[in-house]
């Protein structure tokens, strides 16, 4: 289960999300690319917002990044963290020596989101990275959904160091498959479902991990984004929100959506009539299914009446 944009928006819960999870009766692992909180703090924040969560139920991209260090440096290596103090704590708990300056000869750089990050922090990371040490980013989400709207995410800060160093980091969090597989292992899941709001992290990660996924429309990406998504970013299920967990799985399954009479001309999907019974997300699933089947990348204008119904489903004509 993703957090930002799926369960919460900053300091506010997504309406009905906690109740939907409790009613499902399913074990939940909270997998977040937000590396600005320790697992215990993340669990506490979730409990404050009405969710049932323990620290052991949380898998952060910062945890995944620290776990990946064994592939790049020896045990006890010196680590420079460009990020939150909780990220430094995780590195220390794993037995690494945390340093604060490039002058301390770090052997690897870890980068994660911190709202207190300064130019000086980025400068130290820049100097170390330019010397050629491994660079591991917790995640590369360019934006962070909050109650006020989308704010700069760790990916925006990674972009600053990428521009300054001409280097590319190794990425630990979603869309890497490892963090999702580790999350499934926490509860011994053999049939996990990945749920999130972003195609480029949650859904792409699910595809990489060979897990089914549910895209909810409470955060960053919508139905129009999913229609034109590359195969590596295509969800298997689509729903407005987590109330879908109370419904039969096939009701949100895109490949099980109602068929439509459609054809493709010049890359655009031409709908030959939309049943009056289809609307909203149900209509979106059907249109997306046809677009994927026919390889369409756009929707042709179906006329005034149908155009407004498609707009209500979040789909853009033309």
Helices and strands as residue ranges (DSSP letters): E 8-9, E 12-13, H 17-24, E 30-32, H 39-48, G 55-57, E 58-60, H 61-68, G 69-71, E 78-82, H 85-93, E 97-99, G 102-104, E 108-111, H 119-130, E 134-137, E 143-146, E 149-152, H 154-165, E 170-171, H 177-186, E 193-196, I 199-203, H 204-208, E 212-216, H 223-227, G 231-233, E 237-239, G 242-246, G 249-251, G 254-256, E 262-265, E 268-271, H 280-294, E 298-299, H 304-312
